[in-house]
Amino acid sequence: MHTQDEQPSRPSCPKWATILSVLTLLVAIGTVALHVVGITSHRTYMQYWGIDAGVFPKTADLILIDGYYGVINQSALAFLRILSNPGAWTAGACFLALYLFVLVSPWDAGTGRASEWLAQRKPGVRRMVKCLIATLLLAAVIPCMLIAWTLVMYFPDAIGAANGKQSAEAEAVEFAKGCTKSKYQCVQLRKGSELLGSGFLLDGSPAFVAIFDAERQRARVLPREGVELITGRPPVLPEAHRP
């Protein structure tokens, strides 16, 4: 029973302000990461075709959408690689477990001999040893923190570059099949009655349009003013709606 002066203990809960602050920080970090992934993915994709990505600027919302799909795509590929290489994944996990075991092990390996030896020394010697250990730990931690920080900053850029290159390579395989066999739609670029070219649409902006010319097997950038884009074949209708 509780006395009049005692209060029953209550489980401590984080304040709502703290939770909202953490969520706001995570949203901000995620937005920046998605923006970096989207920008890098678009730049790598255009560079694959030899086109300056600056000619085709993207709005912030489209960059975030590209980054979102880039993260999903690369996450799915990473999962498939893990399933296809279970041995390497298990070996990596064992190595990480061994590293963590060594990292958290006491400096005297749990025997207590070093602590006993240090307790028998003079106060000046004890202070010197403690300062030396603290300095060595700090000297070891700082490079690890710099490496970890660099990897964290590099990770979104690496995801975007991998996604852009993979998308371009997958499309290049389809483009090589030609307009009749590829799963992608071909377009014709016409200016009045003049045919400027036909191929697969790569990107577009209010000023320019980029296509992979199916005949020349090269990427082309053309001014968009007065140019009409016509699809090369009609869309494939579902069975129930075919005439």
C-alpha positions, -999 to +999 in steps of 0.1 A: +000+000+000+011+035-007+013+060+021-002+095+018+031+110+009+040+084-017+028+085-053+026+054-075+053+054-101+042+060-137+059+049-168+078+078-183+066+087-218+084+110-242+069+144-246+049+151-277+071+180-285+102+157-285+084+132-308+073+159-332+108+173-332+123+139-341+097+133-368+104+168-383+141+161-383+136+127-400+113+143-426+138+170-434+167+144-437+145+122-459+135+150-481+171+161-487+181+125-493+154+119-519+163+152-536+199+141-539+188+106-552+165+122-578+190+148-590+219+122-593+196+097-610+185+121-636+220+134-642+235+099-646+206+088-669+212+118-692+250+114-691+245+078-703+230+091-735+256+119-738+231+147-731+236+176-708+211+172-679+211+210-674+191+214-707+162+195-691+157+210-656+133+192-633+109+208-607+113+200-571+083+177-569+094+156-599+129+153-584+114+140-552+093+115-571+123+103-591+142+099-558+113+080-542+112+055-571+150+053-572+152+043-535+124+017-540+141+003-571+175+000-555+161-014-523+143-042-543+176-050-562+195-051-529+170-075-515+172-098-545+211-097-543+209-108-507+186-137-516+209-147-544+240-146-522+231-159-488+266-172-480+282-138-485+255-121-465+259-146-436+297-141-436+293-104-435+269-107-406+293-129-387+322-105-393+300-076-380+291-096-349+328-103-343+337-067-347+310-056-323+322-082-297+357-069-298+345-033-297+324-037-266+348-060-248+364-045-217+399-033-221+413-058-196+393-087-212+372-091-181+399-104-159+401-073-137+439-075-135+444-042-153+420-025-129+437-040-099+471-030-112+458+006-118+442+008-083+476+000-067+494+029-085+499+064-073+471+089-081+493+107-106+500+074-125+463+066-125+454+100-139+481+096-166+469+062-176+433+073-178+442+104-199+463+082-222+434+058-227+409+086-233+433+102-258+438+070-277+401+062-278+394+097-291+421+094-317+406+061-328+369+073-328+374+105-348+386+087-381+358+062-377+332+090-373+346+108-404+345+076-424+309+069-413+298+105-420+314+103-455+295+071-462+262+086-450+267+116-472+278+095-502+250+069-499+221+089-515+244+100-544+255+063-549+218+052-550+209+078-575+239+071-598+231+033-597+195+039-604+201+062-633+226+039-649+205+009-645+174+026-660+194+038-690+210+003-696+176-014-694+161+010-719+191+007-742+184-031-745+148-023-754+158+005-778+181-019-797+151-040-807+136-012-828+103+005-828+083-025-838+096-050-812+104-028-783+079-026-754+084+012-754+065+035-777+083+052-805+075+088-814+077+108-846+089+145-844+073+165-872+074+202-880+046+208-904+050+182-931+087+176-924+098+145-905+126+155-881+132+121-868+116+091-850+126+071-820+122+068-782+115+097-760+142+103-734+132+136-718+116+169-725+114+205-714+095+236-726+125+244-749+139+211-760+130+174-765+154+145-764+149+112-783+169+081-790+168+081-828+159+045-838+174+049-873+207+066-863+210+047-831+220+080-814+205+103-789+193+137-803+182+170-787+159+191-809+142+225-803+106+220-792+091+251-808+066+242-835+074+204-832+046+179-830+052+145-812+032+116-827+032+082-812+044+055-836+017+030-828-017+030-810-019+018-774-026-019-767-062-022-755-073-049-730-089-080-745-124-069-733-122-036-752-107-047-785-129-042-815 
